[in-house]
Amino acid sequence: MSTLITSDNWDEIKNKLIENHSILTDKNLTYEEGKEEKLLATLQRKLGKSKKEVSAMIRGYTKH
């Protein structure tokens, strides 16, 4: 799971999350290296989605 979110792709993912989910804020989406699971848990809680759903959503945001 840790390769799903990296410092290299986080800004792109973050912008798409905020654009598509107005409930999310910069504070909710603070990236800390090594704490990707915590970030995913925050997304699950805020969006009311499962880990699988959040992971699929992020994968969709990283496809070009």
mmCIF file of the N, C-alpha and C atoms, coordinates in Angstrom:
data_MODEL
# 
_entry.id   MODEL 
# 
loop_
_atom_site.group_PDB 
_atom_site.id 
_atom_site.type_symbol 
_atom_site.label_atom_id 
_atom_site.label_alt_id 
_atom_site.label_comp_id 
_atom_site.label_asym_id 
_atom_site.label_entity_id 
_atom_site.label_seq_id 
_atom_site.pdbx_PDB_ins_code 
_atom_site.Cartn_x 
_atom_site.Cartn_y 
_atom_site.Cartn_z 
_atom_site.occupancy 
_atom_site.B_iso_or_equiv 
_atom_site.pdbx_formal_charge 
_atom_site.auth_seq_id 
_atom_site.auth_comp_id 
_atom_site.auth_asym_id 
_atom_site.auth_atom_id 
_atom_site.pdbx_PDB_model_num 
ATOM 1   N N  . MET A 1 1  ? 0.814   -1.196 0.000   1.00 0.00 ? 1  MET A N  1 
ATOM 2   C CA . MET A 1 1  ? 0.000   0.000  0.000   1.00 0.00 ? 1  MET A CA 1 
ATOM 3   C C  . MET A 1 1  ? 0.853   1.252  0.000   1.00 0.00 ? 1  MET A C  1 
ATOM 4   N N  . SER A 1 2  ? 2.024   1.198  0.594   1.00 0.00 ? 2  SER A N  1 
ATOM 5   C CA . SER A 1 2  ? 2.833   2.406  0.710   1.00 0.00 ? 2  SER A CA 1 
ATOM 6   C C  . SER A 1 2  ? 3.273   2.945  -0.645  1.00 0.00 ? 2  SER A C  1 
ATOM 7   N N  . THR A 1 3  ? 3.294   2.113  -1.686  1.00 0.00 ? 3  THR A N  1 
ATOM 8   C CA . THR A 1 3  ? 3.665   2.624  -3.005  1.00 0.00 ? 3  THR A CA 1 
ATOM 9   C C  . THR A 1 3  ? 2.485   3.293  -3.703  1.00 0.00 ? 3  THR A C  1 
ATOM 10  N N  . LEU A 1 4  ? 1.313   3.189  -3.147  1.00 0.00 ? 4  LEU A N  1 
ATOM 11  C CA . LEU A 1 4  ? 0.136   3.839  -3.706  1.00 0.00 ? 4  LEU A CA 1 
ATOM 12  C C  . LEU A 1 4  ? 0.264   5.354  -3.607  1.00 0.00 ? 4  LEU A C  1 
ATOM 13  N N  . ILE A 1 5  ? 0.777   5.824  -2.477  1.00 0.00 ? 5  ILE A N  1 
ATOM 14  C CA . ILE A 1 5  ? 0.977   7.253  -2.244  1.00 0.00 ? 5  ILE A CA 1 
ATOM 15  C C  . ILE A 1 5  ? 2.458   7.487  -1.994  1.00 0.00 ? 5  ILE A C  1 
ATOM 16  N N  . THR A 1 6  ? 3.039   8.397  -2.753  1.00 0.00 ? 6  THR A N  1 
ATOM 17  C CA . THR A 1 6  ? 4.437   8.773  -2.552  1.00 0.00 ? 6  THR A CA 1 
ATOM 18  C C  . THR A 1 6  ? 4.542   10.290 -2.547  1.00 0.00 ? 6  THR A C  1 
ATOM 19  N N  . SER A 1 7  ? 5.665   10.790 -2.089  1.00 0.00 ? 7  SER A N  1 
ATOM 20  C CA . SER A 1 7  ? 5.857   12.244 -2.102  1.00 0.00 ? 7  SER A CA 1 
ATOM 21  C C  . SER A 1 7  ? 5.855   12.775 -3.531  1.00 0.00 ? 7  SER A C  1 
ATOM 22  N N  . ASP A 1 8  ? 6.241   11.937 -4.489  1.00 0.00 ? 8  ASP A N  1 
ATOM 23  C CA . ASP A 1 8  ? 6.280   12.355 -5.894  1.00 0.00 ? 8  ASP A CA 1 
ATOM 24  C C  . ASP A 1 8  ? 4.890   12.569 -6.495  1.00 0.00 ? 8  ASP A C  1 
ATOM 25  N N  . ASN A 1 9  ? 3.918   11.755 -6.086  1.00 0.00 ? 9  ASN A N  1 
ATOM 26  C CA . ASN A 1 9  ? 2.589   11.866 -6.694  1.00 0.00 ? 9  ASN A CA 1 
ATOM 27  C C  . ASN A 1 9  ? 1.544   12.485 -5.772  1.00 0.00 ? 9  ASN A C  1 
ATOM 28  N N  . TRP A 1 10 ? 1.924   12.832 -4.560  1.00 0.00 ? 10 TRP A N  1 
ATOM 29  C CA . TRP A 1 10 ? 0.933   13.278 -3.592  1.00 0.00 ? 10 TRP A CA 1 
ATOM 30  C C  . TRP A 1 10 ? 0.227   14.575 -3.982  1.00 0.00 ? 10 TRP A C  1 
ATOM 31  N N  . ASP A 1 11 ? 0.930   15.565 -4.500  1.00 0.00 ? 11 ASP A N  1 
ATOM 32  C CA . ASP A 1 11 ? 0.281   16.835 -4.851  1.00 0.00 ? 11 ASP A CA 1 
ATOM 33  C C  . ASP A 1 11 ? -0.830  16.628 -5.880  1.00 0.00 ? 11 ASP A C  1 
ATOM 34  N N  . GLU A 1 12 ? -0.572  15.787 -6.860  1.00 0.00 ? 12 GLU A N  1 
ATOM 35  C CA . GLU A 1 12 ? -1.582  15.492 -7.881  1.00 0.00 ? 12 GLU A CA 1 
ATOM 36  C C  . GLU A 1 12 ? -2.804  14.810 -7.258  1.00 0.00 ? 12 GLU A C  1 
ATOM 37  N N  . ILE A 1 13 ? -2.570  13.815 -6.430  1.00 0.00 ? 13 ILE A N  1 
ATOM 38  C CA . ILE A 1 13 ? -3.660  13.093 -5.770  1.00 0.00 ? 13 ILE A CA 1 
ATOM 39  C C  . ILE A 1 13 ? -4.439  14.041 -4.861  1.00 0.00 ? 13 ILE A C  1 
ATOM 40  N N  . LYS A 1 14 ? -3.728  14.814 -4.071  1.00 0.00 ? 14 LYS A N  1 
ATOM 41  C CA . LYS A 1 14 ? -4.353  15.745 -3.127  1.00 0.00 ? 14 LYS A CA 1 
ATOM 42  C C  . LYS A 1 14 ? -5.275  16.724 -3.850  1.00 0.00 ? 14 LYS A C  1 
ATOM 43  N N  . ASN A 1 15 ? -4.802  17.304 -4.931  1.00 0.00 ? 15 ASN A N  1 
ATOM 44  C CA . ASN A 1 15 ? -5.617  18.259 -5.686  1.00 0.00 ? 15 ASN A CA 1 
ATOM 45  C C  . ASN A 1 15 ? -6.886  17.613 -6.232  1.00 0.00 ? 15 ASN A C  1 
ATOM 46  N N  . LYS A 1 16 ? -6.776  16.391 -6.714  1.00 0.00 ? 16 LYS A N  1 
ATOM 47  C CA . LYS A 1 16 ? -7.950  15.695 -7.248  1.00 0.00 ? 16 LYS A CA 1 
ATOM 48  C C  . LYS A 1 16 ? -8.926  15.324 -6.136  1.00 0.00 ? 16 LYS A C  1 
ATOM 49  N N  . LEU A 1 17 ? -8.402  14.943 -4.977  1.00 0.00 ? 17 LEU A N  1 
ATOM 50  C CA . LEU A 1 17 ? -9.272  14.623 -3.847  1.00 0.00 ? 17 LEU A CA 1 
ATOM 51  C C  . LEU A 1 17 ? -10.068 15.845 -3.408  1.00 0.00 ? 17 LEU A C  1 
ATOM 52  N N  . ILE A 1 18 ? -9.398  16.979 -3.274  1.00 0.00 ? 18 ILE A N  1 
ATOM 53  C CA . ILE A 1 18 ? -10.076 18.210 -2.858  1.00 0.00 ? 18 ILE A CA 1 
ATOM 54  C C  . ILE A 1 18 ? -11.096 18.640 -3.911  1.00 0.00 ? 18 ILE A C  1 
ATOM 55  N N  . GLU A 1 19 ? -10.727 18.510 -5.168  1.00 0.00 ? 19 GLU A N  1 
ATOM 56  C CA . GLU A 1 19 ? -11.622 18.884 -6.272  1.00 0.00 ? 19 GLU A CA 1 
ATOM 57  C C  . GLU A 1 19 ? -12.898 18.044 -6.281  1.00 0.00 ? 19 GLU A C  1 
ATOM 58  N N  . ASN A 1 20 ? -12.763 16.762 -5.968  1.00 0.00 ? 20 ASN A N  1 
ATOM 59  C CA . ASN A 1 20 ? -13.895 15.839 -6.043  1.00 0.00 ? 20 ASN A CA 1 
ATOM 60  C C  . ASN A 1 20 ? -14.623 15.601 -4.728  1.00 0.00 ? 20 ASN A C  1 
ATOM 61  N N  . HIS A 1 21 ? -14.026 16.012 -3.617  1.00 0.00 ? 21 HIS A N  1 
ATOM 62  C CA . HIS A 1 21 ? -14.618 15.750 -2.299  1.00 0.00 ? 21 HIS A CA 1 
ATOM 63  C C  . HIS A 1 21 ? -14.443 16.997 -1.433  1.00 0.00 ? 21 HIS A C  1 
ATOM 64  N N  . SER A 1 22 ? -15.414 17.881 -1.491  1.00 0.00 ? 22 SER A N  1 
ATOM 65  C CA . SER A 1 22 ? -15.302 19.170 -0.804  1.00 0.00 ? 22 SER A CA 1 
ATOM 66  C C  . SER A 1 22 ? -15.207 19.039 0.715   1.00 0.00 ? 22 SER A C  1 
ATOM 67  N N  . ILE A 1 23 ? -15.531 17.886 1.255   1.00 0.00 ? 23 ILE A N  1 
ATOM 68  C CA . ILE A 1 23 ? -15.430 17.663 2.695   1.00 0.00 ? 23 ILE A CA 1 
ATOM 69  C C  . ILE A 1 23 ? -13.968 17.604 3.161   1.00 0.00 ? 23 ILE A C  1 
ATOM 70  N N  . LEU A 1 24 ? -13.051 17.332 2.235   1.00 0.00 ? 24 LEU A N  1 
ATOM 71  C CA . LEU A 1 24 ? -11.632 17.210 2.575   1.00 0.00 ? 24 LEU A CA 1 
ATOM 72  C C  . LEU A 1 24 ? -10.956 18.575 2.573   1.00 0.00 ? 24 LEU A C  1 
ATOM 73  N N  . THR A 1 25 ? -9.986  18.724 3.474   1.00 0.00 ? 25 THR A N  1 
ATOM 74  C CA . THR A 1 25 ? -9.229  19.975 3.579   1.00 0.00 ? 25 THR A CA 1 
ATOM 75  C C  . THR A 1 25 ? -7.735  19.678 3.507   1.00 0.00 ? 25 THR A C  1 
ATOM 76  N N  . ASP A 1 26 ? -6.942  20.732 3.352   1.00 0.00 ? 26 ASP A N  1 
ATOM 77  C CA . ASP A 1 26 ? -5.486  20.564 3.365   1.00 0.00 ? 26 ASP A CA 1 
ATOM 78  C C  . ASP A 1 26 ? -5.030  19.888 4.653   1.00 0.00 ? 26 ASP A C  1 
ATOM 79  N N  . LYS A 1 27 ? -5.667  20.231 5.764   1.00 0.00 ? 27 LYS A N  1 
ATOM 80  C CA . LYS A 1 27 ? -5.298  19.640 7.056   1.00 0.00 ? 27 LYS A CA 1 
ATOM 81  C C  . LYS A 1 27 ? -5.522  18.123 7.053   1.00 0.00 ? 27 LYS A C  1 
ATOM 82  N N  . ASN A 1 28 ? -6.628  17.684 6.446   1.00 0.00 ? 28 ASN A N  1 
ATOM 83  C CA . ASN A 1 28 ? -6.914  16.242 6.358   1.00 0.00 ? 28 ASN A CA 1 
ATOM 84  C C  . ASN A 1 28 ? -5.922  15.517 5.466   1.00 0.00 ? 28 ASN A C  1 
ATOM 85  N N  . LEU A 1 29 ? -5.311  16.253 4.554   1.00 0.00 ? 29 LEU A N  1 
ATOM 86  C CA . LEU A 1 29 ? -4.516  15.642 3.499   1.00 0.00 ? 29 LEU A CA 1 
ATOM 87  C C  . LEU A 1 29 ? -3.025  15.938 3.620   1.00 0.00 ? 29 LEU A C  1 
ATOM 88  N N  . THR A 1 30 ? -2.546  16.039 4.828   1.00 0.00 ? 30 THR A N  1 
ATOM 89  C CA . THR A 1 30 ? -1.121  16.280 5.048   1.00 0.00 ? 30 THR A CA 1 
ATOM 90  C C  . THR A 1 30 ? -0.361  14.970 4.865   1.00 0.00 ? 30 THR A C  1 
ATOM 91  N N  . TYR A 1 31 ? 0.584   14.975 3.928   1.00 0.00 ? 31 TYR A N  1 
ATOM 92  C CA . TYR A 1 31 ? 1.387   13.779 3.642   1.00 0.00 ? 31 TYR A CA 1 
ATOM 93  C C  . TYR A 1 31 ? 2.625   13.764 4.531   1.00 0.00 ? 31 TYR A C  1 
ATOM 94  N N  . GLU A 1 32 ? 2.836   12.645 5.208   1.00 0.00 ? 32 GLU A N  1 
ATOM 95  C CA . GLU A 1 32 ? 4.056   12.432 5.989   1.00 0.00 ? 32 GLU A CA 1 
ATOM 96  C C  . GLU A 1 32 ? 4.639   11.094 5.559   1.00 0.00 ? 32 GLU A C  1 
ATOM 97  N N  . GLU A 1 33 ? 5.874   11.130 5.090   1.00 0.00 ? 33 GLU A N  1 
ATOM 98  C CA . GLU A 1 33 ? 6.524   9.898  4.652   1.00 0.00 ? 33 GLU A CA 1 
ATOM 99  C C  . GLU A 1 33 ? 6.534   8.885  5.789   1.00 0.00 ? 33 GLU A C  1 
ATOM 100 N N  . GLY A 1 34 ? 6.154   7.662  5.474   1.00 0.00 ? 34 GLY A N  1 
ATOM 101 C CA . GLY A 1 34 ? 6.097   6.596  6.461   1.00 0.00 ? 34 GLY A CA 1 
ATOM 102 C C  . GLY A 1 34 ? 4.756   6.500  7.177   1.00 0.00 ? 34 GLY A C  1 
ATOM 103 N N  . LYS A 1 35 ? 3.854   7.449  6.935   1.00 0.00 ? 35 LYS A N  1 
ATOM 104 C CA . LYS A 1 35 ? 2.547   7.449  7.596   1.00 0.00 ? 35 LYS A CA 1 
ATOM 105 C C  . LYS A 1 35 ? 1.404   7.383  6.580   1.00 0.00 ? 35 LYS A C  1 
ATOM 106 N N  . GLU A 1 36 ? 1.658   6.683  5.495   1.00 0.00 ? 36 GLU A N  1 
ATOM 107 C CA . GLU A 1 36 ? 0.666   6.571  4.436   1.00 0.00 ? 36 GLU A CA 1 
ATOM 108 C C  . GLU A 1 36 ? -0.595  5.859  4.910   1.00 0.00 ? 36 GLU A C  1 
ATOM 109 N N  . GLU A 1 37 ? -0.441  4.842  5.749   1.00 0.00 ? 37 GLU A N  1 
ATOM 110 C CA . GLU A 1 37 ? -1.597  4.096  6.254   1.00 0.00 ? 37 GLU A CA 1 
ATOM 111 C C  . GLU A 1 37 ? -2.498  4.999  7.091   1.00 0.00 ? 37 GLU A C  1 
ATOM 112 N N  . LYS A 1 38 ? -1.901  5.890  7.865   1.00 0.00 ? 38 LYS A N  1 
ATOM 113 C CA . LYS A 1 38 ? -2.678  6.841  8.667   1.00 0.00 ? 38 LYS A CA 1 
ATOM 114 C C  . LYS A 1 38 ? -3.473  7.767  7.749   1.00 0.00 ? 38 LYS A C  1 
ATOM 115 N N  . LEU A 1 39 ? -2.853  8.214  6.681   1.00 0.00 ? 39 LEU A N  1 
ATOM 116 C CA . LEU A 1 39 ? -3.524  9.076  5.711   1.00 0.00 ? 39 LEU A CA 1 
ATOM 117 C C  . LEU A 1 39 ? -4.683  8.334  5.048   1.00 0.00 ? 39 LEU A C  1 
ATOM 118 N N  . LEU A 1 40 ? -4.467  7.088  4.679   1.00 0.00 ? 40 LEU A N  1 
ATOM 119 C CA . LEU A 1 40 ? -5.541  6.291  4.079   1.00 0.00 ? 40 LEU A CA 1 
ATOM 120 C C  . LEU A 1 40 ? -6.692  6.096  5.062   1.00 0.00 ? 40 LEU A C  1 
ATOM 121 N N  . ALA A 1 41 ? -6.374  5.879  6.334   1.00 0.00 ? 41 ALA A N  1 
ATOM 122 C CA . ALA A 1 41 ? -7.414  5.722  7.355   1.00 0.00 ? 41 ALA A CA 1 
ATOM 123 C C  . ALA A 1 41 ? -8.228  7.008  7.504   1.00 0.00 ? 41 ALA A C  1 
ATOM 124 N N  . THR A 1 42 ? -7.566  8.150  7.434   1.00 0.00 ? 42 THR A N  1 
ATOM 125 C CA . THR A 1 42 ? -8.269  9.436  7.494   1.00 0.00 ? 42 THR A CA 1 
ATOM 126 C C  . THR A 1 42 ? -9.216  9.573  6.311   1.00 0.00 ? 42 THR A C  1 
ATOM 127 N N  . LEU A 1 43 ? -8.743  9.211  5.131   1.00 0.00 ? 43 LEU A N  1 
ATOM 128 C CA . LEU A 1 43 ? -9.594  9.278  3.939   1.00 0.00 ? 43 LEU A CA 1 
ATOM 129 C C  . LEU A 1 43 ? -10.796 8.340  4.068   1.00 0.00 ? 43 LEU A C  1 
ATOM 130 N N  . GLN A 1 44 ? -10.575 7.147  4.572   1.00 0.00 ? 44 GLN A N  1 
ATOM 131 C CA . GLN A 1 44 ? -11.666 6.198  4.772   1.00 0.00 ? 44 GLN A CA 1 
ATOM 132 C C  . GLN A 1 44 ? -12.728 6.798  5.689   1.00 0.00 ? 44 GLN A C  1 
ATOM 133 N N  . ARG A 1 45 ? -12.287 7.347  6.793   1.00 0.00 ? 45 ARG A N  1 
ATOM 134 C CA . ARG A 1 45 ? -13.200 7.903  7.788   1.00 0.00 ? 45 ARG A CA 1 
ATOM 135 C C  . ARG A 1 45 ? -13.969 9.105  7.228   1.00 0.00 ? 45 ARG A C  1 
ATOM 136 N N  . LYS A 1 46 ? -13.267 10.030 6.605   1.00 0.00 ? 46 LYS A N  1 
ATOM 137 C CA . LYS A 1 46 ? -13.893 11.252 6.094   1.00 0.00 ? 46 LYS A CA 1 
ATOM 138 C C  . LYS A 1 46 ? -14.854 10.974 4.938   1.00 0.00 ? 46 LYS A C  1 
ATOM 139 N N  . LEU A 1 47 ? -14.506 10.027 4.093   1.00 0.00 ? 47 LEU A N  1 
ATOM 140 C CA . LEU A 1 47 ? -15.314 9.742  2.906   1.00 0.00 ? 47 LEU A CA 1 
ATOM 141 C C  . LEU A 1 47 ? -16.336 8.623  3.121   1.00 0.00 ? 47 LEU A C  1 
ATOM 142 N N  . GLY A 1 48 ? -16.227 7.914  4.243   1.00 0.00 ? 48 GLY A N  1 
ATOM 143 C CA . GLY A 1 48 ? -17.146 6.815  4.509   1.00 0.00 ? 48 GLY A CA 1 
ATOM 144 C C  . GLY A 1 48 ? -16.973 5.667  3.532   1.00 0.00 ? 48 GLY A C  1 
ATOM 145 N N  . LYS A 1 49 ? -15.729 5.415  3.151   1.00 0.00 ? 49 LYS A N  1 
ATOM 146 C CA . LYS A 1 49 ? -15.424 4.361  2.176   1.00 0.00 ? 49 LYS A CA 1 
ATOM 147 C C  . LYS A 1 49 ? -14.493 3.326  2.801   1.00 0.00 ? 49 LYS A C  1 
ATOM 148 N N  . SER A 1 50 ? -14.483 2.151  2.205   1.00 0.00 ? 50 SER A N  1 
ATOM 149 C CA . SER A 1 50 ? -13.587 1.096  2.665   1.00 0.00 ? 50 SER A CA 1 
ATOM 150 C C  . SER A 1 50 ? -12.165 1.377  2.182   1.00 0.00 ? 50 SER A C  1 
ATOM 151 N N  . LYS A 1 51 ? -11.229 0.655  2.753   1.00 0.00 ? 51 LYS A N  1 
ATOM 152 C CA . LYS A 1 51 ? -9.830  0.783  2.337   1.00 0.00 ? 51 LYS A CA 1 
ATOM 153 C C  . LYS A 1 51 ? -9.685  0.438  0.852   1.00 0.00 ? 51 LYS A C  1 
ATOM 154 N N  . LYS A 1 52 ? -10.397 -0.590 0.429   1.00 0.00 ? 52 LYS A N  1 
ATOM 155 C CA . LYS A 1 52 ? -10.353 -1.011 -0.972  1.00 0.00 ? 52 LYS A CA 1 
ATOM 156 C C  . LYS A 1 52 ? -10.891 0.094  -1.884  1.00 0.00 ? 52 LYS A C  1 
ATOM 157 N N  . GLU A 1 53 ? -11.986 0.725  -1.485  1.00 0.00 ? 53 GLU A N  1 
ATOM 158 C CA . GLU A 1 53 ? -12.577 1.804  -2.290  1.00 0.00 ? 53 GLU A CA 1 
ATOM 159 C C  . GLU A 1 53 ? -11.651 3.017  -2.378  1.00 0.00 ? 53 GLU A C  1 
ATOM 160 N N  . VAL A 1 54 ? -11.045 3.384  -1.251  1.00 0.00 ? 54 VAL A N  1 
ATOM 161 C CA . VAL A 1 54 ? -10.123 4.524  -1.235  1.00 0.00 ? 54 VAL A CA 1 
ATOM 162 C C  . VAL A 1 54 ? -8.904  4.220  -2.099  1.00 0.00 ? 54 VAL A C  1 
ATOM 163 N N  . SER A 1 55 ? -8.374  3.019  -1.989  1.00 0.00 ? 55 SER A N  1 
ATOM 164 C CA . SER A 1 55 ? -7.211  2.626  -2.790  1.00 0.00 ? 55 SER A CA 1 
ATOM 165 C C  . SER A 1 55 ? -7.528  2.668  -4.283  1.00 0.00 ? 55 SER A C  1 
ATOM 166 N N  . ALA A 1 56 ? -8.698  2.167  -4.660  1.00 0.00 ? 56 ALA A N  1 
ATOM 167 C CA . ALA A 1 56 ? -9.102  2.183  -6.071  1.00 0.00 ? 56 ALA A CA 1 
ATOM 168 C C  . ALA A 1 56 ? -9.264  3.617  -6.569  1.00 0.00 ? 56 ALA A C  1 
ATOM 169 N N  . MET A 1 57 ? -9.821  4.473  -5.742  1.00 0.00 ? 57 MET A N  1 
ATOM 170 C CA . MET A 1 57 ? -10.004 5.873  -6.116  1.00 0.00 ? 57 MET A CA 1 
ATOM 171 C C  . MET A 1 57 ? -8.651  6.539  -6.356  1.00 0.00 ? 57 MET A C  1 
ATOM 172 N N  . ILE A 1 58 ? -7.702  6.303  -5.464  1.00 0.00 ? 58 ILE A N  1 
ATOM 173 C CA . ILE A 1 58 ? -6.369  6.897  -5.604  1.00 0.00 ? 58 ILE A CA 1 
ATOM 174 C C  . ILE A 1 58 ? -5.673  6.358  -6.846  1.00 0.00 ? 58 ILE A C  1 
ATOM 175 N N  . ARG A 1 59 ? -5.784  5.058  -7.085  1.00 0.00 ? 59 ARG A N  1 
ATOM 176 C CA . ARG A 1 59 ? -5.197  4.486  -8.305  1.00 0.00 ? 59 ARG A CA 1 
ATOM 177 C C  . ARG A 1 59 ? -5.771  5.161  -9.544  1.00 0.00 ? 59 ARG A C  1 
ATOM 178 N N  . GLY A 1 60 ? -7.060  5.429  -9.536  1.00 0.00 ? 60 GLY A N  1 
ATOM 179 C CA . GLY A 1 60 ? -7.700  6.104  -10.658 1.00 0.00 ? 60 GLY A CA 1 
ATOM 180 C C  . GLY A 1 60 ? -7.170  7.512  -10.855 1.00 0.00 ? 60 GLY A C  1 
ATOM 181 N N  . TYR A 1 61 ? -6.845  8.186  -9.774  1.00 0.00 ? 61 TYR A N  1 
ATOM 182 C CA . TYR A 1 61 ? -6.310  9.545  -9.854  1.00 0.00 ? 61 TYR A CA 1 
ATOM 183 C C  . TYR A 1 61 ? -4.877  9.571  -10.361 1.00 0.00 ? 61 TYR A C  1 
ATOM 184 N N  . THR A 1 62 ? -4.160  8.470  -10.240 1.00 0.00 ? 62 THR A N  1 
ATOM 185 C CA . THR A 1 62 ? -2.757  8.459  -10.656 1.00 0.00 ? 62 THR A CA 1 
ATOM 186 C C  . THR A 1 62 ? -2.565  7.947  -12.078 1.00 0.00 ? 62 THR A C  1 
ATOM 187 N N  . LYS A 1 63 ? -3.625  7.459  -12.703 1.00 0.00 ? 63 LYS A N  1 
ATOM 188 C CA . LYS A 1 63 ? -3.515  6.990  -14.091 1.00 0.00 ? 63 LYS A CA 1 
ATOM 189 C C  . LYS A 1 63 ? -3.541  8.180  -15.023 1.00 0.00 ? 63 LYS A C  1 
ATOM 190 N N  . HIS A 1 64 ? -2.652  8.158  -16.006 1.00 0.00 ? 64 HIS A N  1 
ATOM 191 C CA . HIS A 1 64 ? -2.586  9.276  -16.959 1.00 0.00 ? 64 HIS A CA 1 
ATOM 192 C C  . HIS A 1 64 ? -3.078  8.852  -18.310 1.00 0.00 ? 64 HIS A C  1 
# 
